[in-house]
Amino acid sequence: MEGLSVTGLPVVTPDEAIRLQRGLAVRVIDRDEPAGEVRLVAGIDVAAGRTGENGRAAVVVLRYPGLETVETAVFVGPLVMPYVPGLLSFRELPLILPALERLTTRPNLLLVDGQGVAHPRRLGIAAHLGLITGLPAIGCAKSRLCGTAGEPGPERGSAADLIDRGEIIGRVVRTRFGCRPVYVSVGHRVSLETAVDWVLKLGQGFRLPEPVRLAHLAAGSGQS
């Protein structure tokens, strides 16, 4: 896959990673800049235990709107950085980027199991990946990293703003009646409203949107 760069990766120390996050966060575009018509959506996830030496990244490309699987790419490799909350991208992007490079198709949209700007320094893994690839990206995480929010209603599509230091950084979204919500945030080149809309449009009756759910399974993370 063309257009990928690993500039700045891997980062040797947490302090270096934090400095790079702060420098890159200002480059994130939080408005809609679609890369043409969205026909191919890639779901991305990594299975990596906190103490393991290796991780497995999976990218599953689905055709929209039918959500048929077009291709799946997997990469297994060493984890170059220990688990540090808030620095997930430096641990997992060295696995995700080679998986993306194995694709024969170029997705129009990336949906990442992780945070976008809903991050203490506004550069979670979805935002970081969006900047590296230049593709529109959305973060769809299963848990909250920072900020506070009210509880959304039980109905599918109910949502509550996720707020940190007076700034709306994401939205807590109920994707299935009565199930635990997901945490949606801008990755790159999409607005928050568009990010939430895509997460709901890509649902197939499960908690996770279908591209992420299938990537979750392909990475070996189990059912969700």
Beta strands, then each sheet from edge to edge (+ up, - down):
strand 1: 40-47
strand 2: 54-63
strand 3: 68-78
strand 4: 109-112
strand 5: 137-141
strand 6: 159-164
strand 7: 167-173
strand 8: 182-188
sheet 1: 3+ 2- 1+ 4+ 5+ 8- 7+ 6-
end
